[in-house]
Every structure is written in C-alpha cells, then in structure tokens.
C-alpha cells in the first residue's frame, strides 16, 4: 500500500510530462505538413558533383 504513495505521483508526473511534450510539438508546428515528409522521401534529387 505504501508503494502506491510513490507510484501515483510518478505516474501523474510522467503523464503531465508526456502531455506537455505533445503540446509543445503542436505549438512548434511539428504536425503542420504530414504529407510533405512522406512525399519528400520519394523525390530523387540530383547529386552535386564532387570537387
């Protein structure tokens, strides 16, 4: 029973940490262009000649 005294605050802290990370990602624009990253990998860029 005493372990719940430690586990509940740890679980709440980790949940708040995950939520704050998700909100930070939303505000910084990580989810703005979801299709662009998926399509960008398919585009072949010409290699620059080495000097």
N, C-alpha and C positions, 0 to 999 in steps of 0.2 A: 504494500500500500504506500510505503514511503517513496517507492520509485516513481509513482505517479506524480508526486510533488516535483520531481525533476523532469520527467518526460513531457508533461503537459506544457510547461513554459518553453522547453526546447522545441517542441512541435509547433507551437504558436510562433516562435521566433523564426523558424525555418519557413513557415507558411508566409509570414509577413515579408521575409527576405525574397522569396520567390515572386510574390505579388509586386513588390517594389521593382524587381528586375524586369518583370513583364511590362509594368507601366513606364519604366524608363525606355524600354525598347519601342513602345508605342509612340512616346513623345519624340524620340530621336529619329523617327522615320524608317525604322527597320522593316516595316510591313507595307510601305508605300507601293513598291513596284515588285510584286511577287512573280509576275510573268517575265519580266525583263531578265532576271537572273537565270531562269530556266531556258530562255531562248538564247542568251548570250553565250552559253557553253557550246551551242551548235554552230555558231558563226566562225568560219575559218578566217583568221587574219593572216595577211601575208607577213612572212618573216622578214625582218630587216637584214640586209646583207651585213655580214661581219666585216669589220675594218681591219 
